[in-house]
Amino acid sequence: MRIALALAVLVVLAAPARAGRDIRYAIVIGNNAPPTTGTTERLQPLRYADDDAARYYQLFSRLGEAHLLAVLDAQTQRRYMGLAARAVPPTAQNLRDVVAELAWKMAADRTRGDRPILYFAFSGHGSRDANGDAFLALQDAALTQRALYEDVLGKLPAVFEHVIIDACNAGGVVGVRGGGFFTREKQATTTAATADDMRPILDATPLTRYPHVGVIIATTLGQEAHEWSEIEGGVFTHELLSALAGAADVNGDRSVEYSEVQAFVASANRDIKDPRAIPQVIAQPPASNRSAVLVAISAMSRVRLVTGDPSKLGRFYIELDNGERFLDAHLATQSVTIALPAESAAYLRATHGEAWLPVRPHTTIAELRITPGAVASRGSIDAEYRDALFASAYGRSYYQGYVDSVGALGVQFGEAAVRREVTPRGPSKAPALLSATLAGAGLTSAIVFGVLAGNDKHDYETTNLQREAEEARGRFERDVALSVGSGVVAVGAAVLSYYLWPRGEARVTANATGDTYSLGVGVSF
């Protein structure tokens, strides 16, 4: 009985504690069709909402489990082979089914101590009903503000929910529109909104009841749809996806926050003169953590990295082998990390030439061979986007000036933002961790059997009965042997774990300058 108890104690003590993980989910909706009911507006079908949804789906599926609600047209299906089979129509019932499934999975995550995170992305039409209430157009129903919060966001027990919407009247659906906040929109101007501007509006919206919800929305003037044939998608969605792929990471910590996205998009649109071509963008991080990370490059799977100094490239874009214009940027930063799909060949096209990006885990910008461009512009492109989009460089100076002007909480630079990276060498950690676990179990076993041996000795010394004394002496000898043997195993396993633990070289990057220093270290983590 005592041996069984001792073994049970060993099992409990030897079991390694598992820290909670971030588990990411996404609901992506794309709908080209205008609303069929509930509005008096006569809206034309969109061309690229399904393409936007496909790109959001690809990004979020590299971060976790993603669900796509869209009907992909023939061209989109050819570009994203096999994706149509994983998509379902953007109907109200399909949305309810996905929410119910994710609610169950998130509850299980919470029970295990994990942290579920939701991305909700919508690209399509927004409109207003006869009462003036804004809604997003599903295929067969209207997704109103109340339905968004109560039937979708409020039913999911996520730690954070990141809501991304590119649609007319998006602000009305999310709840960041009203009062005098958008009066300047009537004059067709874009003026950065400060925190003081937004606070009275946000305090009267559902966001105050959902402090874990952050929003990034783009709305339009009147019924203008900001789609551009050159990128075959929505302008705002393309800018946002470029930012989230790593281009907006101004301090080089390989994480993209809300303020970085907002400044990156503002920089991209800075030189556009025609107000009809400029998306009205609002980025509002979760109130519970205004430094919440939108995307961490380290959390992505099935990606390859392009790193280095992009400041000499000027305005550039990256195109995948399937023709998708993956990213546009004009960066003044000295260090960038861009995550590309691992399986796709890609080409970088800059002002002075182009370069092939090899299909391998890591490529540096310095090693690229830039040759004179051979690809001419395709088709008729709106001159405003062609000449002005991404004309201004995005870097630390622009970012800090922008953040100061809007009163946002900015990212840290210099010492506070130093990133420590380790390149493992030698064997993996698994054998070392197994040996360390065995060492811990052996040590615990030695202690347990040592205590039992002490009790056996006490029983031997205090009994006057020969039979009980002999039994106590036998237990004592057995427990001493087990204690010593367990101690030997613990020492041996600890030594083995030390020698099996992978050594590494720590690359410490000071993000303010981009300088890299190599430090020899004994272990990696």
C-alpha angles and dihedrals in degrees: 000000000000091000091053090050091049092051091049090053089050093052092051095045096043095051107104115236112240118218117225116266133213107248112194129206132175138200110197121187126186123174125171094181121095118237112282097201140019099046139077093206118109103221127180122230115266121237106210110029088105090051090051090051091049091053093047089049092052092050096047094042086062088057100044143300114349132186121202122206106185144106105233118212121229095266093049091048091053091050095046102039114204094009095107090064090060095046128088127197115274096249128145092246093051089050091051090049093052092047091051092050094048093045089059093046093047092050089054090049091053091049090055091049095253125135115237116206125192132208115195114187127179128182119177144063126342123189145158129251128225090280093053094251115144124234141169117240117243118182094266107009147030120260101212128190091259093049092048094054103032102034100034117017096029094052095056118081094214125153090221132010119198112199118198119183130173107184144104111276090016091141091057092053096047093041105244097114131085145073112047097320096105099034089110089061089074089065088053094238131131116221122172112252116228125216089254090055093052102041099078090047096046093046089063096050135081090260089081088063092047106051091166092062122094123186137204112183137170120197131177141226109262112318099329111134113210098220123140124198093211091066093027091225147065114307094226093047090051092049092048095047089048088053094047093049086068105273093111094053096113098171097045099238091128091242127104119214132189096261091052091052092048094049093044093053091045090052092049091054097037098104098042108115101184105082091204088068097053121092114223101232130192123182116189117174121212110285090226091061118011090185093056112148116240097192131004114199090212090061093059123101129200094028137122123210133234111194140173143069112331097174094102094052095073114197109358143162136200121225124193124223091256090062096257113145094225104181143001124195147151107201132187092181119113096220131037137166116203121188115216128183107275095223100049131085112224143191129214113214117192137171094272102035147314139269138198115241108218118232099245135111096264135021127173123216090228092064095051116113107224112204130179111285118261101181119090125206112280119230130324113329127190105257094221093059094039095053104030110028109104090357092134121067119245116218146125096295094050092043095051092046091050095047091049091050094053097037094238126154105257132207121259126255136197121010094003092055100045110140120213116208128178128200106207119226129193125006125000123263095250098087091044092050091048091051091047090051090050090049091052092048091048093050092048090048091051091052094047094049090043090057090047090050090053090052090049091053091050090051091050093050096046101045124089094192115098096213095050090045091054091048091050091049090050092051090047093053092046095048092046090053092048091047093050092044092050090049091052090050091049093052093046093048091048092053091046091050091053093054094042095050108109116249119217148178116246115219108201112195119196098211096201091068105015092233114148126210126189118219124187112232136178100227139020129226 
